[in-house]
Amino acid sequence: MKKSRHWLLVLFLLLGLVGGSLISHLLEDVRELSFLTKALPVSWNPAADLGFLAFEFQLRLEFTLLSLIGAMIAVWLYRKT
């Protein structure tokens, strides 16, 4: 029976996203590749005020085409292991 290695998939995904984002940042000045480096921001802002407790939380992600390609390569590499 194969042991569950979901943590390894999460690690591969994070490394793929960070690697793609790093490459995207390095290629930012190349005008011909702007379609690969343009960021798509996604944000989520939950907040609550219960009278005695109030909180605000902001989560903002910026995906580029290169970071998504990095994530796809990471999943492919994970499946090969």
C-alpha positions in Angstrom: 0.0 0.0 0.0 1.4 3.4 -1.0 1.8 6.0 1.8 -0.1 9.2 1.4 2.3 12.0 0.3 0.0 15.0 0.0 2.6 17.2 1.7 5.0 16.5 -1.1 2.5 17.6 -3.7 2.0 20.9 -1.8 5.7 21.4 -1.6 6.1 20.8 -5.3 3.3 23.2 -6.1 4.8 25.9 -3.9 8.2 25.5 -5.5 6.7 25.5 -9.0 4.7 28.7 -8.3 7.7 30.4 -6.6 10.1 29.3 -9.4 7.7 30.5 -12.1 7.2 33.8 -10.3 10.9 34.3 -10.0 11.4 33.7 -13.7 8.5 36.1 -14.4 10.1 38.7 -12.3 13.5 38.3 -14.1 11.8 38.6 -17.5 9.7 41.6 -16.6 11.8 44.0 -18.6 11.5 42.0 -21.9 8.7 43.7 -23.7 8.1 40.8 -26.1 7.3 38.5 -23.2 4.9 40.8 -21.4 2.0 38.3 -21.9 3.9 35.8 -19.8 4.8 38.2 -17.0 1.5 40.2 -16.6 0.1 39.5 -13.2 -3.5 38.6 -12.5 -4.3 39.7 -8.9 -6.8 37.7 -6.8 -7.8 39.0 -3.4 -10.0 38.0 -0.5 -10.8 40.3 2.4 -13.0 38.7 5.1 -13.8 40.9 8.1 -16.1 40.7 11.1 -17.2 43.0 13.9 -18.9 41.1 16.7 -19.0 44.0 19.2 -16.4 42.5 21.5 -14.2 41.1 18.8 -13.3 42.5 15.4 -10.9 41.3 12.8 -9.8 41.9 9.3 -7.8 39.6 7.1 -6.4 40.3 3.6 -5.1 37.6 1.3 -3.7 38.7 -2.1 -2.3 36.4 -4.7 -0.8 37.5 -8.0 -0.6 34.8 -10.7 1.3 35.0 -13.9 1.3 32.7 -16.8 4.8 31.6 -16.0 3.9 30.8 -12.4 1.0 28.6 -13.6 3.3 26.9 -16.0 5.7 26.3 -13.1 2.8 24.8 -11.1 1.9 22.5 -14.0 5.5 21.3 -14.4 5.6 20.7 -10.6 2.5 18.5 -10.8 4.0 16.6 -13.7 7.3 16.1 -11.7 5.3 14.9 -8.7 3.5 12.3 -10.8 6.8 11.1 -12.1 8.1 10.3 -8.5 
